Amino acid sequence: MRSNMPACVHLQRFARGLAKTNNTMPSKQKIINDPVFGFVRINDDMLFDILEHPLVQRLGRIKQLGVSNFVYPGAVHTRLLHSIGAMHLMHEAIHNLREKGIDISRSEEISSMAAILLHDVGHGPFSHVLENTLVSGITHEDISLLMMQRINLDITQSEQMNLQGEIERPLDEAIAIFQDRYPRHFLHQLISSQLDVDRMDYLCRDSFFCGVAEGSIASQRILKMLNVQDDRLVIDHKGIYSAEKFVVARRLMYWQVYLHKTSVAAEQLLISILRRAKELAVQGKDVFGTPALRFFLYNNVTGADFTVDSEAFRHYAHLDDTDIHSAMKVWADSDDVILSTLSRAYTDRQLFKGRELQEPLSEAERQQLREQYAERFGISLQEAEHFFSEHVIQSRAYSASDDSIDILYPDGSIRNIADASDMWNLKELTTKVQHDYLYYFK
């Protein structure tokens, strides 16, 4: 397939590819035995250096599914394993696209694999919990970008100049693809879209480790059916049923695993614990924690505090699941009745109970709950709010307005899967479904 890219872009791609192929045999190679996809080969020096970087190795100490192991004990796989699996699927996707005549340079291949390997590097322990409590005004995607920039500086062996006289670093192209600034949009879609290798891996991997068969998808067939039309990813029409199964599997996994009411209850309990710990720290109380955790407890950290060289960034880069778990084991014996009660409940799996609400709690109902917990634990009405929370969970399996899943037909026409599918319920999956729950300490 002939590209319509400007000649200068072709020349830059050629120069980058030539630089990457000067040493045809990589000096560093690794084979990883992945329980889901089998042997995964790391056969590029830059990918090897990225994988060995401390910011990436930290992902091996952060569970992919946070608190889901309270429901599915096998769900203890890590974000590092997911990132490696997604990188493997990216390699497979590019191989399949090349077989269909899509021109993808060696440089673009390695950069795309690097981008997906690093796409989750900014996650913290219990990521979404952390974003709601200890850090504000910045998302894990923002931190992922900062960490990519930090790694880019760290792995630079020598500075090269591009055709415009600008300094180029090894991950510049990967970061451009990650941010959708690279001229070839379909490479970004492989990383972030409604049918990307990130989702393909986590559906396969999470269903495998949770033992939830409903989440399994035909990832290899989907990859074989990928194509590119007008710089956009499409699915050959023969793959429409595999794409339909993908959408349905994602819906089932959200309600059966990711938004399982017990998992959300554990998250709400953890949020209450961390908020109480931070409250005590702000009051000047001595709250146990590792240096990294104490930094976020004793400081009001916002997105403005994060740069690649900032103190907030350095402490965040040292946070993992063990910081939170070790703190809660100590907090279970705290003199503060709220912190000790909730921490002990978490470590002993006495989680918040969940009750679905037909309508939001009235102020009178909230006041009744405050009074009950205040009397029970001898605390103030305001402090009593740590023992319950109202939370809305919502999900939409497929959004027809976002980067759509498009089906390519033999006559060259393209249709959105929501219109092309003859499944009676696929259009229903574009509707956002939400449930309002009350979570409370029993």
C-alpha positions in Angstrom: 0.0 0.0 0.0 1.5 3.3 -1.1 1.7 6.0 1.6 0.7 9.7 1.0 3.2 11.0 3.6 5.4 14.0 2.6 8.8 13.2 1.2 10.6 14.7 4.3 8.7 12.3 6.6 9.8 9.3 4.4 13.4 10.6 4.5 13.3 10.9 8.3 11.9 7.4 8.6 14.6 6.0 6.3 17.3 7.7 8.4 16.0 6.4 11.6 15.6 2.9 10.2 19.2 3.0 8.9 20.5 4.1 12.3 18.6 1.2 13.9 19.9 -1.4 11.5 23.6 -0.4 11.5 24.1 -3.1 14.1 21.9 -5.9 12.7 22.5 -8.3 15.6 21.3 -7.0 19.0 23.8 -7.4 21.8 21.1 -7.9 24.4 18.4 -10.5 23.9 15.9 -12.0 26.3 13.1 -14.6 26.2 10.3 -14.3 28.7 7.9 -17.2 29.3 4.5 -15.5 29.4 1.7 -17.8 30.8 -0.8 -16.3 28.4 1.0 -16.0 25.1 4.0 -18.3 25.6 7.6 -17.2 24.8 8.0 -13.4 24.2 11.3 -12.3 22.6 13.0 -9.1 23.4 15.4 -8.8 20.5 16.2 -5.1 20.4 18.8 -3.3 22.6 16.6 -0.3 23.3 13.6 -2.4 24.3 15.9 -4.4 26.6 17.2 -1.2 28.2 13.6 0.1 28.7 12.6 -3.2 30.3 15.5 -3.1 32.8 14.9 0.6 33.8 13.8 1.0 37.5 10.7 2.8 36.5 9.5 -0.1 34.4 10.7 -2.8 36.9 8.6 -1.0 39.5 5.5 -2.2 37.6 6.4 -5.7 38.8 5.5 -4.6 42.3 2.1 -3.3 41.3 -0.9 -5.7 40.7 -2.7 -5.2 37.5 -6.2 -5.5 39.0 -5.6 -3.8 42.4 -8.0 -5.3 44.9 -9.7 -7.8 42.5 -7.9 -10.6 44.3 -10.4 -10.2 47.1 -13.0 -11.7 44.7 -10.7 -13.7 42.4 -7.7 -15.0 44.4 -5.7 -15.7 41.2 -5.8 -12.0 40.1 -2.3 -11.2 41.4 -0.6 -10.7 38.1 1.3 -7.4 37.7 1.3 -4.4 35.4 4.7 -5.4 34.2 3.4 -8.7 32.9 0.5 -6.9 31.1 2.9 -4.4 29.5 5.1 -7.2 28.2 2.1 -9.0 26.8 0.8 -5.9 25.1 4.2 -5.3 23.6 4.2 -8.9 22.2 0.7 -8.2 20.6 2.0 -5.0 19.1 4.8 -7.0 17.4 2.3 -9.5 16.1 0.0 -6.8 14.8 2.8 -5.0 12.9 3.9 -8.4 11.5 0.4 -9.1 10.2 0.0 -5.6 8.7 3.3 -5.9 6.9 2.0 -9.2 5.3 -0.9 -7.2 3.9 1.5 -4.7 2.3 1.4 -1.9 4.9 4.8 -0.2 4.9 6.0 0.0 8.5 9.7 0.7 9.1 11.9 -1.1 11.6 12.1 2.2 13.5 8.3 2.5 13.7 8.0 -1.1 14.8 10.4 -0.6 17.7 9.0 2.8 18.6 5.4 1.4 18.7 6.6 -1.6 20.8 8.4 0.8 23.2 5.3 3.1 23.4 3.0 0.2 24.4 5.6 -1.2 26.8 5.5 2.1 28.6 1.8 3.0 28.2 1.0 2.1 31.9 4.4 3.1 33.5 2.7 6.0 35.3 0.3 3.8 37.3 0.7 4.0 41.0 -0.4 1.3 43.5 -4.2 0.8 43.4 -4.0 3.5 40.7 -7.4 5.0 40.6 -7.6 4.9 44.4 -4.4 6.9 44.6 -5.6 9.5 42.1 -8.7 10.1 44.3 -6.8 10.5 47.6 -3.1 11.3 47.7 -2.6 13.1 44.4 -4.9 15.6 42.6 -4.9 17.4 39.3 -2.9 14.8 37.4 -3.8 11.4 35.9 -1.6 8.3 35.5 -1.5 9.0 31.8 0.1 12.3 32.5 2.6 10.7 34.8 3.3 8.0 32.2 4.3 10.7 29.8 6.7 12.2 32.3 8.2 8.8 33.1 8.7 8.2 29.3 10.5 11.5 29.1 12.7 10.6 32.1 13.5 7.2 30.6 14.3 8.9 27.3 16.9 11.0 29.0 18.3 8.1 31.0 18.8 5.7 28.0 20.3 8.3 25.6 23.8 7.2 24.7 24.6 9.9 22.2 22.6 12.9 20.9 21.8 12.9 17.2 20.5 15.7 15.0 17.5 15.4 12.7 17.0 17.1 9.4 15.8 20.2 11.1 18.9 20.4 13.3 17.0 19.3 16.4 18.4 16.9 19.0 16.8 13.4 18.7 16.6 10.9 21.5 15.8 7.2 21.3 12.2 7.5 22.6 11.2 10.7 20.7 9.3 8.7 18.0 7.7 6.4 20.6 6.5 9.4 22.6 5.1 11.0 19.5 3.2 7.8 18.7 1.9 7.6 22.3 0.6 11.2 22.1 -0.8 10.8 18.6 1.6 13.4 17.2 3.2 11.0 14.8 2.0 11.4 11.1 0.7 7.8 11.0 -2.4 7.8 13.2 -3.0 4.0 12.9 0.1 3.3 15.0 -1.5 5.4 17.9 -4.7 3.4 17.4 -2.8 0.2 18.1 -2.0 1.7 21.5 -5.1 3.6 22.3 -8.5 3.0 20.6 -11.5 0.8 21.1 -9.7 -2.2 19.6 -6.1 -1.7 20.7 -3.5 -4.2 21.8 -3.8 -2.9 25.4 -7.4 -4.0 25.6 -6.6 -7.3 23.8 -4.0 -8.2 26.3 -5.8 -7.2 29.5 -9.0 -9.1 28.4 -7.0 -12.2 27.7 -4.8 -11.9 30.7 -7.4 -10.8 33.3 -9.8 -13.5 32.3 -7.0 -16.1 32.5 -5.8 -15.1 36.0 -9.4 -14.5 37.3 -10.7 -17.8 35.8 -13.5 -15.9 34.1 -14.1 -17.6 30.7 -16.5 -15.0 29.5 -13.6 -12.5 29.0 -11.7 -14.7 26.6 -11.3 -13.3 23.1 -9.8 -14.6 19.8 -6.9 -12.1 19.9 -4.8 -13.9 17.3 -7.7 -13.9 14.8 -8.4 -10.2 15.5 -4.7 -9.4 14.8 -4.9 -11.4 11.6 -7.9 -9.4 10.5 -6.4 -6.0 11.1 -5.8 -3.7 8.1 -5.2 -0.1 7.4 -7.4 2.2 5.2 -6.7 5.9 4.8 -4.4 5.8 7.8 -7.0 4.3 10.1 -7.2 0.8 11.6 -10.0 -1.4 10.2 -11.1 -5.0 10.5 -11.5 -7.1 7.4 -15.1 -8.1 7.1 -14.3 -11.8 7.8 -13.3 -10.7 11.3 -16.6 -9.0 12.3 -17.7 -11.9 14.6 -14.4 -11.9 16.5 -14.8 -8.1 16.9 -18.3 -8.5 18.1 -17.1 -11.1 20.7 -14.4 -8.6 21.8 -17.0 -5.9 22.5 -19.3 -8.3 24.4 -16.4 -9.8 26.3 -15.3 -6.4 27.5 -18.8 -5.6 28.8 -18.9 -8.9 30.7 -15.4 -8.3 32.2 -16.3 -4.9 33.4 -19.4 -6.0 35.3 -18.1 -9.4 36.4 -14.5 -8.3 37.3 -13.5 -4.6 37.1 -16.7 -3.2 38.6 -17.6 -6.2 40.8 -19.4 -4.8 43.8 -17.0 -6.4 46.2 -14.0 -5.1 44.4 -15.5 -1.6 44.4 -16.3 -2.0 48.1 -12.6 -2.8 48.8 -11.6 0.3 46.8 -14.0 2.5 48.8 -12.6 1.1 52.1 -9.1 1.8 50.9 -10.0 5.3 49.9 -11.4 5.9 53.4 -8.3 4.6 55.0 -5.9 6.8 53.0 -8.1 9.8 53.5 -8.1 9.3 57.3 -4.3 8.8 57.3 -3.9 12.0 55.4 -6.3 13.8 57.7 -4.1 12.8 60.7 -1.0 13.8 58.9 -2.4 17.2 58.2 -3.3 17.6 61.9 0.4 17.0 62.7 -0.1 13.4 64.1 2.7 10.9 63.5 1.5 8.5 60.8 3.6 5.5 59.9 4.7 5.1 56.3 7.7 4.7 54.0 9.4 7.9 53.0 7.6 7.8 49.7 4.1 7.3 51.2 4.8 9.9 54.0 5.7 12.5 51.4 2.1 12.3 49.9 0.5 12.0 53.3 2.1 15.2 54.7 2.0 17.3 51.5 -0.8 18.6 49.3 0.6 17.2 46.1 -1.0 18.4 42.8 -0.2 18.1 39.1 1.8 21.3 39.3 4.4 19.6 41.5 5.3 17.0 38.9 8.2 17.4 36.5 10.8 14.8 35.5 13.2 16.1 38.2 10.8 17.1 40.9 10.6 15.7 44.5 7.0 14.6 43.9 8.1 12.7 40.8 11.0 10.9 42.7 8.8 9.9 45.6 6.0 8.7 43.3 8.5 6.6 41.4 9.2 4.7 44.6 5.6 3.9 45.5 4.2 0.4 44.9 1.8 -2.0 46.5 4.1 -2.8 49.4 4.1 0.8 50.7 0.3 0.7 51.1 0.1 -2.9 52.5 2.9 -2.4 55.0 1.4 0.9 56.3 -2.0 -0.7 56.8 -0.5 -3.5 58.8 0.9 -1.0 61.2 -2.1 1.3 61.1 -4.3 -1.6 62.3 -2.8 -1.0 65.7 -3.0 2.8 65.6 -4.4 4.8 68.6 -6.8 6.4 66.2 -10.0 4.3 66.3 -11.0 5.2 62.7 -7.7 4.4 61.1 -7.2 1.2 63.2 -10.7 -0.1 62.6 -10.7 0.4 58.9 -7.1 -0.9 58.4 -7.9 -4.0 60.4 -11.0 -4.5 58.4 -9.1 -4.3 55.1 -6.2 -6.7 56.2 -8.7 -9.2 57.6 -11.0 -8.9 54.6 -13.9 -7.5 56.5 -14.8 -5.2 53.6 -17.5 -2.6 53.2 -20.9 -4.0 52.5 -22.6 -2.8 49.3 -26.3 -2.1 48.8 -27.7 -0.9 45.5 -29.8 2.3 45.7 -32.8 3.0 43.6 -32.2 6.7 44.2 -29.4 8.8 45.8 -29.4 9.0 49.6 -31.3 11.9 51.1 -29.6 14.2 53.5 -31.8 12.8 56.3 -30.5 9.3 55.5 -26.9 10.5 55.4 -27.4 12.2 58.8 -28.8 9.0 60.3 -25.7 7.1 59.2 -23.5 9.7 60.6 -25.2 9.6 64.0 -25.1 5.8 64.1 -21.3 5.6 63.5 -20.6 8.6 65.7 -22.3 7.0 68.6 -20.8 3.6 67.9 -17.2 4.8 67.8 -17.3 7.9 69.9 -16.3 10.2 67.1 -17.7 13.4 65.5 -20.4 13.5 62.9 -17.9 14.6 60.3 -15.4 11.8 61.2 -18.3 9.3 60.9 -18.4 9.8 57.1 -15.2 7.6 56.9 -17.4 4.6 57.6 -19.7 4.9 54.5 -19.7 6.2 51.0 -22.1 6.6 48.1 -20.6 5.7 44.8 -21.8 5.5 41.2 -20.3 2.8 39.0 -20.8 3.1 35.3 -19.6 1.5 32.0 -20.2 1.6 28.3 -19.0 -1.4 26.3 -18.6 0.5 23.1 -18.8 4.2 22.0 -19.9 4.8 18.4 -18.6 8.5 18.7 -15.0 7.7 19.7 -12.3 6.1 17.6 -14.8 3.5 16.1 -14.2 -0.1 15.3 -14.6 0.0 11.5 -15.3 -3.0 9.2 -13.7 -3.1 5.8 -15.7 -4.8 3.0 -14.4 -6.2 -0.3 -15.8 -3.3 -2.3 -13.7 -0.9 -0.2 -16.6 0.5 1.8 -16.3 0.9 5.6 -19.0 0.7 8.2 -19.0 1.2 11.9 -19.4 -2.1 13.7 -22.4 -0.8 15.6 -24.1 -0.4 12.1 -22.6 -3.4 10.4 -23.3 -5.9 13.1 -26.5 -8.0 12.9 -26.3 -8.8 16.6 -29.6 -7.6 18.1 -27.9 -6.2 21.2 -24.8 -4.6 19.9 -26.3 -1.1 19.6 -27.6 -1.5 23.2 -23.9 -1.9 24.2 -23.3 1.7 23.2 -25.6 2.9 26.0 -23.9 3.9 29.3 -25.1 1.7 32.2 -24.8 2.9 35.8 -25.6 1.8 39.2 -25.7 3.8 42.5 -24.4 1.9 45.5 -24.1 2.6 49.2 -20.9 1.1 50.7 -20.8 0.9 54.5 -18.9 -0.6 57.4 -20.9 -3.3 59.2 
